[in-house]
């Protein structure tokens, strides 16, 4: 529905003999200025694996994404989504031009029951049937294949059946030189 301009009042009316129950959630596509932690905490670090020029990303460079997740309680069905620049490739899927050598040092101290992991052209996604309380680490490796200035969407961890428990991180613009 179209949002009203400025402030507006929401009125809910209950008709009938049952006990009223309402769940209201509003979302907007706004640029996240700082990390948002609601139950979960998450940090993201890029570690160069192969870099032509130190401190600058170029075509052909390889980096490892290291995601640290702090879960305050055991939770079922948790989804993780982390973006990559357009044209980049997540290594480790055993496709052509992939490198098992570059992914050997990936670490995962994830005590979770992983159900599905997707290494797509747009990002890394993982779904966990069980995410226990504690700190967890997951890493994946990316090769940059295209030049440009890439504005990445937010990284997000969310309990699928309790969406009020999530962590969301803004990602910086990634500049890749020829």
Secondary structure, DSSP 8 states (H G I E B T S, - for coil): ----SS---------SSS---------------S-EEEBEEEEEEEEEEE-SBTTBEETT-EEEEEEEEEESS-EEEEEEEEE--TT-EEE-S--TT--TTTTTT--B---SEEEEEEE-SSEEEEEEEEE-SEEEEEEEEEE--S-EEE----EEEEETT-TTSEEEE----EEEE-
